[in-house]
Amino acid sequence: MKEKPYMWMEIIQKKDRAVVYGYDYYPESSVLAGQYRKNFIESFSGCIEAEEAYPEAGMGHELLQPENSFDHLEGCDE
């Protein structure tokens, strides 16, 4: 099931779905290079199914997600 390695994985409950995300870094070619990237992996009807499929994933919450900064870009200090 795991297609590529992630720094960490989380299961986040969204309405009636449990969504699994993997986190890594944006590549050097991106304007967000070096910042955390959130990758959708799979969606399930509930947390139990998600935990069974991805036992290495922890439970997370949308309010606790990493945030990206655009401060390094020109014109973003406004």
C-alpha positions in Angstrom: 0.0 0.0 0.0 2.8 2.4 0.8 4.1 3.8 -2.5 6.9 6.0 -1.1 8.5 6.8 2.2 7.2 9.6 4.2 8.6 11.4 7.3 5.3 10.7 9.0 1.7 9.7 8.3 -1.6 10.8 9.8 -5.2 9.8 9.7 -7.5 12.8 9.8 -11.3 12.5 10.2 -13.1 14.6 7.6 -16.9 14.6 7.9 -17.8 11.0 7.1 -14.4 9.9 5.8 -11.0 9.0 7.4 -8.2 10.4 5.2 -4.6 9.2 5.3 -1.9 11.7 4.5 1.9 11.3 4.3 4.3 14.2 4.9 7.6 14.9 3.2 9.4 18.0 1.9 8.8 20.0 -1.3 11.7 19.5 -3.7 14.3 22.1 -4.6 12.5 22.9 -7.8 9.4 24.2 -5.9 8.8 27.8 -4.6 8.0 26.0 -1.3 11.4 24.1 -1.4 12.3 22.6 2.0 8.8 23.1 3.6 6.5 20.4 4.6 4.3 18.8 1.8 1.0 17.1 2.7 0.3 14.2 0.3 -3.1 12.4 0.0 -2.6 8.7 0.3 -6.1 7.1 0.7 -9.5 7.6 2.0 -11.7 5.2 4.1 -15.2 5.1 5.5 -13.9 5.1 9.0 -10.8 5.4 11.3 -10.8 1.7 12.1 -10.3 0.7 8.4 -7.7 3.4 8.0 -5.7 2.3 11.1 -5.9 -1.3 9.9 -4.5 -0.4 6.5 -1.9 2.0 7.8 -0.9 1.0 11.3 2.2 3.2 11.2 -0.1 6.3 10.8 -1.0 8.3 13.9 -4.3 10.1 14.5 -4.2 13.8 13.6 -6.4 16.8 13.4 -6.8 19.5 10.7 -6.1 22.3 13.1 -2.7 20.7 13.9 -1.4 20.5 10.4 2.0 22.2 9.4 1.6 25.5 7.6 3.7 26.7 4.7 5.2 30.2 4.5 5.4 32.4 1.5 7.6 35.1 3.2 10.6 34.2 1.1 8.8 35.2 -2.1 8.9 38.8 -3.5 5.8 40.8 -2.8 4.6 38.6 0.0 5.5 41.0 2.8 2.4 43.1 2.1 
